[in-house]
Amino acid sequence: MARKMSLFCCNSCGYETQKWLGRCPGCSEWNTLFEVKLKPARGKSSRPAAQETVPAMSLAEVPAPAEERYATSIGELDRVLGGGVVSGSVVLLGGDPGIGKSTLLLQAAALLAAKQPVFYASGEESLHQLKMRADRLAIKEQFQAAAVTELETLLEMTDSLEPTIMVVDSVQSLYRGEMDSLPGSVSQVREVTAELVRLAKEKNIAVFLVGHVTKEGNMAGPRLLEHMVDCVLYLEGDRYHSFRILRGVKNRFGSTNEIGVFTMESEGLVEVKNPSHLFMTRRSDQSPGSVITAGLEGTRPLLVEIQSLVAPTSYPTPRRTSTGIDLNRVALVMAVLEKHAAISFFGLDTFVNVVGGVRIFEPAADLALALSLSSSLKSKSVNGDTVAVGEVGLTGEIRPVSRIRERLSEAVKLGFKRAILPAANLDELKSGKGPWQKLNLVGVESIREAIGVAFLSGSSG
C-alpha cells in the first residue's frame, strides 16, 4: 500500500516545507502553514518523462504565426488587453468584493457570444442567480453556462462544448477531487490554475479567470498564480462611488500602462469615453488648493485635479495624509518647497487627494502637487483655466516631461487657456504646429519661479 505523503503550504505566499513551522520562512507571516496531503499515483514512476530534444535555431528562422484576437466590443476592456483577448491566452481579473468583476465578464461574454462559442462556468452563483443578473443587465445573447465547482467536471464539459472563450468565476471556487485540501487553498488554486493554463494552450481557448484579493489588495493565493497566467488585470474603485478603473499589471500581448474607465450604472458597467471630465471639476472661480495637471496613462492623456488642504494642528505631531498619490512623493515635494521656496509646513496638517479616485504614479504631477500645497497654505487660488505639468527635482529645478504635446492637446480640448510647464519643453512645442499653440505657455526652470507665476492670475482666498 502506498504511503500517504504530506506537505505544509503557506496560505500567504505558497512556500512549501515537509515540516510544520510557526513562522513562514518565505513571507515571515505567523500561523499560515497548513498541511496538504498528497496521493502518489499508483504504478507510475515519479520521474518525469524524457522530453524530445529540440535543436536551437536563429530567431530569424522561427515562423511568426498570426496573432488571433477577439474584440470584446467593450472599448475600454480591449484597450487594456492590447486590442482584444488573444486566442489561447489566460486572463486573470481581480478586485474587491462587489466591485463589478462578474458584471464586466458577463457583459463581455454576452458580446463575444455573438461571434464565438462562449462557456461561462460559475462556481459561486447558481444558474438562477446568473440568469437574474443577466436579466438585470438586459443581456439577451445566448451562451452556454453551468454551475460547477469540480475541475474534472469542468474539463469534461469543455471537451463536449468546445468553446472558443471560457469564463471561470472564480478560480478559488474550483477544486481538484484528487487532492485532500479545501477549495481556495494554496495547493488547490495552484493546481487548478495550472490545469486551466494547460487547457488554454492545448485547445487554443481564451480563458478568463476571476480571482479574489486579500485585505491588502493583492491577488489571493500563491504569488506564482500571477506568473502562470498571460495577463493580470485589477478592477479598482470605491464601491460607494460609481467609477471603476480597469488597470493592467501584466500583459504578455500588450502594454501594462493602459487603463480602462467605467461607471457602474443600473445596466452594468458603462464605458467613459472622456475620463478627463470624470476626474476633474471645472469652476469659474477655482478654490485655493486645487490645481489641474495633465497626466498620461499609457497612450491616453488624462486631466486630473489635485486638491490639498494645509491647516494648523492642535496635536504635537502633524498629520500627513495622501489619497491617489504616493505619500513619499508628497513628502519629497514638501521638503523641496521648504528648502528652495521658503515655504514651511511646520505644525501644519497636510491632506492631499486626487479627485475621482484615480491614482497617479508618474512624476509629471509634481509641479501641480507643489502648486496645490502652496495654494492652500497661502490661501490663494490658481486660475481655473491653468494646467500645470512638470517634474520637481531635489535641487528645486523643474525637469522636462515626455509627450508634452499630447498632454497639452487634451487640455486645449477641455477649454484650458494657460499652461505652466518646464522651460526645457518649450523648444519642442515651438518646433511644430498643433492645438497647444492656442495656450499661453509659461516655461519655468525652478519651483520658486513656478510659484511666482502661478498666482499672478489667482484671486485671494
HULINCOR-V921973 format. One line per field, one symbol per residue. phi: phi as a letter, one per 30 degrees, with the letter a starting at -180 (. if undefined). psi: psi as a letter, one per 30 degrees, with the letter a starting at -180 (. if undefined). A space follows every 50 residues. Layout:
phi->???
psi->???
This chain:
phi->.dddcbbccddcbidcadbdbdbdddcidchccbdbdccdddibdddddd cddcddbddddddcdddcccddiceddddddjjkdddicbcccblddidk ddddddddddddddbbdbbcccccbddddddddddddhdcdcadbacbbc dddddddddddhdcbbccbbddddbcddcdddejdedddddddddddddd ddchcdccccbdbdddjdddjdddedddddbbcbcckddcbddbbcbcca adbadccdbccbbdcdcjdcdcdbddddcbccbdcdddjcbcbccbbicc dbcbcccbbcbdcccdcddbbbbjbddddddddddddddcbhcccdibdb bbbcdjidcccddddeddddddddddddhbcdedccbbblccddcjdccd bdhdddddddddecjdbbbcbddddddddddbcadddddddcdbcbdddd ddcdcdcdcdd
psi->kkkklllkkkfefgkklflkkekkfefglkhfkkkjkkjkkkgkkfkkkk lkkklllkfffkkjlkjkkjkfgjeeeeeefgglkkkglkkkklllkgfg eeeeeeeeeeeffffkkkkjjkffkleeeeeeeeeeghkfkklklkjkfk eeeeeeeeeeehlekkkjjlfffllkffkfllkfleeeeeeeeeeeeeee eefhkkkkkkklllffglkkakffeffelfkkkkjllkfflflkkjkkfk jfgalgfllkklkjlfgakkkjeifeeegljkkejklkfkkkljlkjbgk kkklkkkkjjlklglejlkjkkkfkkeeeeeeeeeeeeefghjkgkgkkk kkkjkfgkkkfkffgeeeeeeeeeeeefhkkkkfgkkkklkklfgfljll llhfeeefeeeeegglfkkklkfffeeeefflkaffffljkjklfleeee eefegeglkk.
